């Protein structure tokens, strides 16, 4: 499974000549096309994308380009209770100049911080900023390798998990075959030994994939569209699944089999053979990362069948181009049947 960043740059919005950030209207030009109207022509339902108070992205980041403002957000995060009174927050930041502190706090208010009768608290965006800092998303640059559980599905060699650019790549140490490259935040490395890190990465990939398959972008929460299409060179498969966000253009790609990890019939079939799928990293399951047992039944309409061999049985799962399961068939393979069965 691989993740693809947005393919294009975000549209920039003109700002005034003032050095201070200005609010801009980021509502889409065709907003009226998405707004219900009554017979009299008046709007009966507001367009949820209409945002006259939204900040231009460059202005939002400019608000954070000051150490005092980041210190304010950190102090709010460390507070035992929130809201935090102005004087207590200034004391926690360690700033003696009340006027300067008030200015910087004011720049954060409404966008990252909210003011209440009892003091100051986070807005959701402020919490996201602090979490991103703690996770090391913008600051951490690490590169290392770990021995990964399982064996290469091509040559039987040892697997290695290499971490760089905030992503893990699972590959064979001998033949370099790749069985996954996915993001994992640096914060997930803290307070975990190597086995725990890889277990967390496995769960992270599963949840990102499930979220994207359910129509929700794991990056921005936007709507994703699923497509079953011909292969992806990065995955090394002839067929793949793509979940792409209509809002931020982020895409998650995977072999077809990975989409079946939480399918009830697949889970039940594996359970009948003593295989608990959650106990095995996804890259150790050949049908999740390879397409040796995946076949195209028809092109128009597109129908694909994924075969899952275990023991003396095989489960064939047929899906359409929207990844809807159309049919499942269990067949006997015989006691001496070969093939990729149990997790490596």
C-alpha positions as a Markdown table, in Angstrom:
| # | Residue | x | y | z |
|---|---|---|---|---|
| 1 | Unk | 0.0 | 0.0 | 0.0 |
| 2 | Unk | 1.3 | 3.4 | -0.9 |
| 3 | Unk | 0.2 | 7.0 | -0.2 |
| 4 | Unk | 0.4 | 9.7 | -2.9 |
| 5 | Unk | 0.6 | 13.4 | -1.9 |
| 6 | Unk | -1.6 | 16.0 | -3.6 |
| 7 | Unk | -0.7 | 16.3 | -7.3 |
| 8 | Unk | -1.1 | 20.1 | -7.5 |
| 9 | Unk | -0.3 | 23.2 | -5.5 |
| 10 | Unk | -3.2 | 24.8 | -3.5 |
| 11 | Unk | -4.8 | 27.9 | -5.1 |
| 12 | Unk | -3.3 | 31.0 | -3.5 |
| 13 | Unk | -5.6 | 33.8 | -2.5 |
| 14 | Unk | -4.6 | 37.5 | -2.9 |
| 15 | Unk | -4.2 | 39.3 | 0.4 |
| 16 | Unk | -4.1 | 43.0 | 1.2 |
| 17 | Unk | -0.9 | 45.0 | 1.3 |
| 18 | Unk | -1.1 | 45.0 | 5.1 |
| 19 | Unk | 1.4 | 42.8 | 6.9 |
| 20 | Unk | -1.3 | 41.4 | 9.1 |
| 21 | Unk | -3.3 | 38.3 | 7.9 |
| 22 | Unk | -6.6 | 39.2 | 6.4 |
| 23 | Unk | -9.7 | 37.1 | 6.2 |
| 24 | Unk | -10.6 | 35.9 | 2.8 |
| 25 | Unk | -13.7 | 34.4 | 1.2 |
| 26 | Unk | -12.7 | 30.9 | 0.1 |
| 27 | Unk | -16.2 | 29.8 | -0.9 |
| 28 | Unk | -16.3 | 28.1 | -4.3 |
| 29 | Unk | -17.4 | 30.0 | -7.4 |
| 30 | Unk | -20.2 | 27.6 | -8.1 |
| 31 | Unk | -21.6 | 27.6 | -4.6 |
| 32 | Unk | -25.1 | 28.4 | -5.9 |
| 33 | Unk | -25.1 | 25.1 | -7.8 |
| 34 | Unk | -25.0 | 23.2 | -4.6 |
| 35 | Unk | -27.5 | 25.3 | -2.6 |
| 36 | Unk | -31.1 | 24.3 | -2.6 |
| 37 | Unk | -33.5 | 27.0 | -3.5 |
| 38 | Unk | -37.2 | 27.4 | -3.1 |
| 39 | Unk | -39.7 | 28.1 | -5.9 |
| 40 | Unk | -39.3 | 31.8 | -5.1 |
| 41 | Unk | -35.5 | 31.6 | -5.7 |
| 42 | Unk | -34.5 | 32.1 | -2.1 |
| 43 | Unk | -32.0 | 29.8 | -0.5 |
| 44 | Unk | -33.5 | 27.2 | 1.8 |
| 45 | Unk | -30.3 | 25.5 | 2.8 |
| 46 | Unk | -26.9 | 27.2 | 3.5 |
| 47 | Unk | -23.9 | 26.0 | 1.5 |
| 48 | Unk | -21.6 | 24.4 | 4.1 |
| 49 | Unk | -18.6 | 25.3 | 2.0 |
| 50 | Unk | -19.3 | 29.0 | 2.2 |
| 51 | Unk | -16.7 | 30.4 | 4.5 |
| 52 | Unk | -16.4 | 34.2 | 4.6 |
| 53 | Unk | -14.3 | 34.1 | 7.8 |
| 54 | Unk | -11.7 | 31.5 | 6.6 |
| 55 | Unk | -8.1 | 32.4 | 6.5 |
| 56 | Unk | -5.9 | 32.0 | 3.5 |
| 57 | Unk | -3.5 | 29.1 | 4.2 |
| 58 | Unk | -0.4 | 31.3 | 4.0 |
| 59 | Unk | -1.9 | 33.7 | 6.6 |
| 60 | Unk | -2.8 | 30.8 | 8.9 |
| 61 | Unk | 0.8 | 29.6 | 8.8 |
| 62 | Unk | 2.1 | 33.1 | 9.3 |
| 63 | Unk | 0.3 | 33.4 | 12.6 |
| 64 | Unk | 2.3 | 30.5 | 13.9 |
| 65 | Unk | 5.7 | 31.9 | 12.7 |
| 66 | Unk | 6.5 | 33.3 | 16.1 |
| 67 | Unk | 8.1 | 31.5 | 19.1 |
| 68 | Unk | 5.9 | 33.3 | 21.7 |
| 69 | Unk | 2.7 | 32.1 | 20.0 |
| 70 | Unk | 4.0 | 28.6 | 19.9 |
| 71 | Unk | 4.9 | 28.9 | 23.6 |
| 72 | Unk | 1.3 | 30.0 | 24.3 |
| 73 | Unk | -0.1 | 26.9 | 22.5 |
| 74 | Unk | 2.4 | 24.7 | 24.4 |
| 75 | Unk | 1.4 | 26.3 | 27.7 |
| 76 | Unk | -2.3 | 25.7 | 27.0 |
| 77 | Unk | -1.5 | 22.0 | 26.2 |
| 78 | Unk | 0.4 | 21.5 | 29.5 |
| 79 | Unk | -2.3 | 23.2 | 31.6 |
| 80 | Unk | -3.9 | 20.8 | 34.1 |
| 81 | Unk | -7.3 | 22.5 | 33.5 |
| 82 | Unk | -8.7 | 24.6 | 30.8 |
| 83 | Unk | -9.8 | 27.3 | 30.2 |
| 84 | Unk | -6.7 | 29.1 | 31.5 |
| 85 | Unk | -6.9 | 32.7 | 32.9 |
| 86 | Unk | -4.9 | 35.4 | 31.1 |
| 87 | Unk | -2.6 | 35.9 | 34.0 |
| 88 | Unk | -2.0 | 32.2 | 34.6 |
| 89 | Unk | -1.3 | 31.7 | 30.9 |
| 90 | Unk | 1.2 | 34.6 | 30.8 |
| 91 | Unk | 2.9 | 33.3 | 33.9 |
| 92 | Unk | 3.2 | 29.8 | 32.3 |
| 93 | Unk | 4.8 | 31.3 | 29.2 |
| 94 | Unk | 7.2 | 33.4 | 31.3 |
| 95 | Unk | 6.5 | 36.7 | 29.5 |
| 96 | Unk | 6.7 | 39.8 | 31.7 |
| 97 | Unk | 5.4 | 42.3 | 29.2 |
| 98 | Unk | 1.7 | 42.1 | 29.5 |
| 99 | Unk | 1.0 | 44.2 | 26.4 |
| 100 | Unk | 3.2 | 42.1 | 24.2 |
| 101 | Unk | 1.7 | 38.9 | 25.5 |
| 102 | Unk | -1.8 | 40.2 | 24.9 |
| 103 | Unk | -0.9 | 41.1 | 21.3 |
| 104 | Unk | 0.4 | 37.6 | 20.5 |
| 105 | Unk | -2.5 | 35.9 | 22.3 |
| 106 | Unk | -4.8 | 38.1 | 20.3 |
| 107 | Unk | -3.3 | 37.0 | 17.0 |
| 108 | Unk | -4.0 | 33.3 | 18.0 |
| 109 | Unk | -7.6 | 34.0 | 19.2 |
| 110 | Unk | -10.4 | 32.9 | 17.0 |
| 111 | Unk | -8.2 | 30.8 | 14.7 |
| 112 | Unk | -6.2 | 28.6 | 17.1 |
| 113 | Unk | -7.5 | 29.7 | 20.5 |
| 114 | Unk | -10.9 | 30.7 | 21.8 |
| 115 | Unk | -11.7 | 33.1 | 24.6 |
| 116 | Unk | -14.4 | 32.3 | 27.1 |
| 117 | Unk | -15.6 | 34.0 | 30.3 |
| 118 | Unk | -13.2 | 31.8 | 32.3 |
| 119 | Unk | -10.1 | 32.3 | 30.2 |
| 120 | Unk | -8.6 | 30.7 | 27.1 |
| 121 | Unk | -8.9 | 27.3 | 25.5 |
| 122 | Unk | -8.0 | 25.5 | 22.3 |
| 123 | Unk | -9.9 | 25.6 | 19.1 |
| 124 | Unk | -9.6 | 22.3 | 17.2 |
| 125 | Unk | -6.9 | 23.8 | 14.9 |
| 126 | Unk | -4.8 | 24.8 | 17.9 |
| 127 | Unk | -4.9 | 21.3 | 19.2 |
| 128 | Unk | -3.9 | 19.9 | 15.8 |
| 129 | Unk | -0.9 | 22.3 | 15.6 |
| 130 | Unk | 0.4 | 21.1 | 19.0 |
| 131 | Unk | -0.2 | 17.5 | 18.2 |
| 132 | Unk | 1.7 | 17.9 | 14.9 |
| 133 | Unk | 4.6 | 19.4 | 16.8 |
| 134 | Unk | 4.6 | 16.6 | 19.4 |
| 135 | Unk | 4.4 | 14.0 | 16.7 |
| 136 | Unk | 7.4 | 15.5 | 15.0 |
| 137 | Unk | 5.5 | 15.9 | 11.7 |
| 138 | Unk | 7.3 | 19.2 | 10.9 |
| 139 | Unk | 10.5 | 18.8 | 12.8 |
| 140 | Unk | 11.6 | 15.2 | 13.1 |
| 141 | Unk | 13.9 | 13.7 | 10.4 |
| 142 | Unk | 15.0 | 10.1 | 11.2 |
| 143 | Unk | 16.4 | 7.3 | 9.1 |
| 144 | Unk | 16.9 | 3.7 | 10.3 |
| 145 | Unk | 16.1 | 0.1 | 9.6 |
| 146 | Unk | 14.5 | -2.7 | 11.6 |
| 147 | Unk | 14.2 | -6.4 | 11.1 |
| 148 | Unk | 10.6 | -7.1 | 10.2 |
| 149 | Unk | 8.6 | -10.2 | 10.9 |
| 150 | Unk | 7.8 | -12.6 | 8.0 |
| 151 | Unk | 9.6 | -13.9 | 4.9 |
| 152 | Unk | 9.8 | -12.6 | 1.4 |
| 153 | Unk | 6.9 | -13.9 | -0.7 |
| 154 | Unk | 9.2 | -14.0 | -3.7 |
| 155 | Unk | 12.5 | -15.6 | -2.5 |
| 156 | Unk | 11.9 | -16.5 | 1.1 |
| 157 | Unk | 14.5 | -14.0 | 2.3 |
| 158 | Unk | 14.5 | -11.8 | 5.4 |
| 159 | Unk | 12.3 | -8.7 | 5.5 |
| 160 | Unk | 13.5 | -5.2 | 6.5 |
| 161 | Unk | 11.5 | -2.2 | 7.6 |
| 162 | Unk | 13.3 | 1.0 | 6.5 |
| 163 | Unk | 12.2 | 4.4 | 7.9 |
| 164 | Unk | 12.8 | 7.6 | 6.0 |
| 165 | Unk | 10.7 | 10.6 | 5.0 |
| 166 | Unk | 8.3 | 9.7 | 7.8 |
| 167 | Unk | 7.4 | 6.4 | 6.0 |
| 168 | Unk | 8.1 | 2.8 | 6.5 |
| 169 | Unk | 9.0 | 0.6 | 3.5 |
| 170 | Unk | 8.8 | -3.2 | 4.0 |
| 171 | Unk | 11.1 | -4.9 | 1.6 |
| 172 | Unk | 13.2 | -8.1 | 1.2 |
| 173 | Unk | 16.8 | -7.7 | 2.2 |
| 174 | Unk | 17.9 | -10.2 | -0.5 |
| 175 | Unk | 15.9 | -9.5 | -3.6 |
| 176 | Unk | 14.6 | -6.0 | -2.8 |
| 177 | Unk | 10.9 | -6.9 | -3.5 |
| 178 | Unk | 8.7 | -4.4 | -1.8 |
| 179 | Unk | 5.5 | -5.3 | 0.2 |
| 180 | Unk | 4.4 | -1.8 | 1.4 |
| 181 | Unk | 5.4 | 1.8 | 1.7 |
| 182 | Unk | 3.2 | 3.9 | 4.0 |
| 183 | Unk | 3.4 | 7.0 | 6.2 |
| 184 | Unk | 4.0 | 6.7 | 10.0 |
| 185 | Unk | 4.4 | 9.8 | 12.1 |
| 186 | Unk | 7.7 | 10.2 | 14.1 |
| 187 | Unk | 5.7 | 10.5 | 17.3 |
| 188 | Unk | 4.7 | 6.9 | 16.9 |
| 189 | Unk | 8.3 | 5.9 | 17.5 |
| 190 | Unk | 8.4 | 7.3 | 21.0 |
| 191 | Unk | 8.2 | 5.0 | 24.0 |
| 192 | Unk | 8.1 | 1.8 | 21.9 |
| 193 | Unk | 10.6 | -1.0 | 21.3 |
| 194 | Unk | 11.1 | -2.1 | 17.7 |
| 195 | Unk | 8.5 | -4.8 | 17.9 |
| 196 | Unk | 5.9 | -2.4 | 19.2 |
| 197 | Unk | 6.8 | 0.2 | 16.6 |
| 198 | Unk | 6.1 | -2.3 | 13.8 |
| 199 | Unk | 2.9 | -3.5 | 15.4 |
| 200 | Unk | 1.8 | 0.1 | 15.6 |
| 201 | Unk | 2.7 | 0.7 | 12.0 |
| 202 | Unk | 0.7 | -2.3 | 11.0 |
| 203 | Unk | -2.4 | -1.0 | 12.8 |
| 204 | Unk | -1.8 | 2.5 | 11.4 |
| 205 | Unk | -1.9 | 1.2 | 7.8 |
| 206 | Unk | -5.0 | -0.9 | 8.4 |
| 207 | Unk | -6.9 | 2.0 | 9.9 |
| 208 | Unk | -5.9 | 4.4 | 7.2 |
| 209 | Unk | -6.9 | 2.0 | 4.5 |
| 210 | Unk | -10.3 | 1.2 | 6.2 |
| 211 | Unk | -11.0 | 4.9 | 6.6 |
| 212 | Unk | -10.2 | 5.7 | 2.9 |
| 213 | Unk | -12.3 | 2.7 | 1.8 |
| 214 | Unk | -15.2 | 4.0 | 3.8 |
| 215 | Unk | -15.1 | 7.2 | 1.9 |
| 216 | Unk | -13.2 | 9.4 | 4.4 |
| 217 | Unk | -9.7 | 10.8 | 3.6 |
| 218 | Unk | -7.3 | 9.9 | 6.3 |
| 219 | Unk | -5.5 | 13.2 | 5.8 |
| 220 | Unk | -8.2 | 15.8 | 5.6 |
| 221 | Unk | -11.5 | 14.1 | 6.2 |
| 222 | Unk | -12.7 | 14.9 | 2.7 |
| 223 | Unk | -14.7 | 12.5 | 0.5 |
| 224 | Unk | -12.7 | 9.7 | -1.2 |
| 225 | Unk | -13.5 | 8.0 | -4.4 |
| 226 | Unk | -12.5 | 4.3 | -4.9 |
| 227 | Unk | -11.3 | 2.9 | -8.2 |
| 228 | Unk | -10.2 | -0.6 | -9.1 |
| 229 | Unk | -7.7 | -0.3 | -11.9 |
| 230 | Unk | -4.7 | -1.7 | -13.6 |
| 231 | Unk | -1.4 | -2.1 | -11.6 |
| 232 | Unk | 0.9 | 0.3 | -9.8 |
| 233 | Unk | 4.6 | 0.1 | -10.4 |
| 234 | Unk | 5.3 | 1.1 | -6.8 |
| 235 | Unk | 3.2 | -1.8 | -5.6 |
| 236 | Unk | 4.6 | -4.3 | -8.1 |
| 237 | Unk | 1.1 | -5.7 | -8.8 |
| 238 | Unk | -0.9 | -6.0 | -12.0 |
| 239 | Unk | -4.1 | -4.7 | -10.4 |
| 240 | Unk | -4.6 | -2.2 | -7.6 |
| 241 | Unk | -7.1 | -0.2 | -5.6 |
| 242 | Unk | -7.0 | 3.6 | -5.4 |
| 243 | Unk | -8.8 | 5.7 | -2.9 |
| 244 | Unk | -8.4 | 9.4 | -3.9 |
| 245 | Unk | -9.7 | 12.4 | -2.0 |
| 246 | Unk | -11.7 | 14.9 | -4.0 |
| 247 | Unk | -10.7 | 17.7 | -1.6 |
| 248 | Unk | -7.0 | 17.5 | -1.1 |
| 249 | Unk | -6.1 | 15.0 | -3.9 |
| 250 | Unk | -4.4 | 12.6 | -1.4 |
| 251 | Unk | -4.5 | 9.0 | -2.7 |
| 252 | Unk | -4.0 | 5.7 | -1.0 |
| 253 | Unk | -3.1 | 2.8 | -3.2 |
| 254 | Unk | -3.1 | -0.9 | -2.3 |
| 255 | Unk | -3.3 | -4.4 | -3.8 |
| 256 | Unk | -6.8 | -5.6 | -4.1 |
| 257 | Unk | -6.5 | -8.1 | -1.3 |
| 258 | Unk | -5.7 | -5.5 | 1.4 |
| 259 | Unk | -9.3 | -4.3 | 1.0 |
| 260 | Unk | -10.5 | -7.6 | 2.4 |
| 261 | Unk | -8.7 | -7.6 | 5.7 |
| 262 | Unk | -11.8 | -6.6 | 7.7 |
| 263 | Unk | -14.3 | -8.4 | 5.5 |
| 264 | Unk | -16.5 | -10.7 | 7.7 |
| 265 | Unk | -16.4 | -13.6 | 5.4 |
| 266 | Unk | -12.6 | -13.5 | 5.0 |
| 267 | Unk | -12.2 | -13.1 | 8.8 |
| 268 | Unk | -14.5 | -16.1 | 9.4 |
| 269 | Unk | -12.7 | -18.2 | 6.8 |
| 270 | Unk | -9.3 | -17.5 | 8.3 |
| 271 | Unk | -10.6 | -18.1 | 11.8 |
| 272 | Unk | -11.9 | -21.5 | 10.7 |
| 273 | Unk | -8.3 | -22.4 | 9.9 |
| 274 | Unk | -6.9 | -21.0 | 13.1 |
| 275 | Unk | -5.6 | -17.8 | 11.6 |
| 276 | Unk | -6.5 | -14.6 | 13.5 |
| 277 | Unk | -5.8 | -11.9 | 11.0 |
| 278 | Unk | -5.1 | -9.2 | 13.6 |
| 279 | Unk | -2.3 | -11.4 | 15.0 |
| 280 | Unk | -0.3 | -11.2 | 11.7 |
| 281 | Unk | 1.2 | -8.0 | 10.1 |
| 282 | Unk | -0.6 | -7.3 | 6.8 |
| 283 | Unk | 2.7 | -7.7 | 4.8 |
| 284 | Unk | 3.0 | -11.4 | 6.0 |
| 285 | Unk | -0.3 | -12.2 | 4.2 |
| 286 | Unk | 0.6 | -12.9 | 0.5 |
| 287 | Unk | -2.9 | -12.2 | -0.8 |
| 288 | Unk | -2.8 | -8.7 | 0.9 |
| 289 | Unk | 0.4 | -7.6 | -0.8 |
| 290 | Unk | 0.7 | -9.7 | -4.0 |
| 291 | Unk | -1.7 | -10.5 | -6.7 |
| 292 | Unk | -0.6 | -14.0 | -7.5 |
| 293 | Unk | -4.0 | -15.3 | -6.6 |
| 294 | Unk | -6.0 | -12.3 | -8.1 |
| 295 | Unk | -7.7 | -12.8 | -11.4 |
| 296 | Unk | -9.8 | -10.5 | -13.6 |
| 297 | Unk | -13.1 | -12.2 | -14.4 |
| 298 | Unk | -14.3 | -9.5 | -16.8 |
| 299 | Unk | -13.4 | -6.1 | -18.1 |
| 300 | Unk | -16.8 | -4.7 | -18.8 |
| 301 | Unk | -18.1 | -4.6 | -16.2 |
| 302 | Unk | -14.9 | -5.0 | -14.2 |
| 303 | Unk | -14.9 | -8.0 | -11.9 |
| 304 | Unk | -11.9 | -9.2 | -9.9 |
| 305 | Unk | -11.6 | -12.4 | -7.8 |
| 306 | Unk | -9.1 | -12.7 | -5.0 |
| 307 | Unk | -8.2 | -16.2 | -3.9 |
| 308 | Unk | -7.2 | -16.9 | -0.3 |
| 309 | Unk | -5.7 | -20.4 | 0.1 |
| 310 | Unk | -5.5 | -21.8 | 3.6 |
| 311 | Unk | -4.8 | -25.4 | 4.5 |
| 312 | Unk | -6.9 | -27.7 | 2.3 |
| 313 | Unk | -9.4 | -24.9 | 1.3 |
| 314 | Unk | -9.5 | -21.8 | -0.8 |
| 315 | Unk | -11.8 | -18.9 | -0.4 |
| 316 | Unk | -12.5 | -17.0 | -3.7 |
| 317 | Unk | -13.9 | -13.4 | -3.2 |
| 318 | Unk | -15.3 | -11.6 | -6.3 |
| 319 | Unk | -15.5 | -7.8 | -6.2 |
| 320 | Unk | -16.8 | -5.2 | -8.6 |
| 321 | Unk | -15.0 | -1.9 | -9.5 |
| 322 | Unk | -16.5 | -0.2 | -6.3 |
| 323 | Unk | -15.0 | -3.0 | -4.2 |
| 324 | Unk | -18.4 | -4.4 | -3.3 |
| 325 | Unk | -18.3 | -8.1 | -2.6 |
| 326 | Unk | -20.4 | -9.9 | -5.2 |
| 327 | Unk | -19.8 | -13.5 | -4.3 |
| 328 | Unk | -17.7 | -15.8 | -2.1 |
| 329 | Unk | -16.9 | -19.4 | -2.8 |
| 330 | Unk | -15.1 | -22.0 | -0.6 |
| 331 | Unk | -13.6 | -24.9 | -2.4 |
| 332 | Unk | -11.5 | -27.9 | -1.4 |
| 333 | Unk | -7.8 | -27.8 | -2.5 |
| 334 | Unk | -6.9 | -31.3 | -1.3 |
| 335 | Unk | -4.6 | -32.3 | 1.6 |
| 336 | Unk | -1.4 | -31.9 | -0.5 |
| 337 | Unk | -2.4 | -28.6 | -2.2 |
| 338 | Unk | 0.5 | -26.2 | -2.5 |
| 339 | Unk | 0.6 | -22.4 | -2.8 |
| 340 | Unk | 0.8 | -19.4 | -0.6 |
| 341 | Unk | -1.3 | -20.3 | 2.4 |
| 342 | Unk | -0.5 | -19.4 | 6.0 |
| 343 | Unk | 1.2 | -16.0 | 6.9 |
| 344 | Unk | 5.0 | -16.0 | 6.4 |
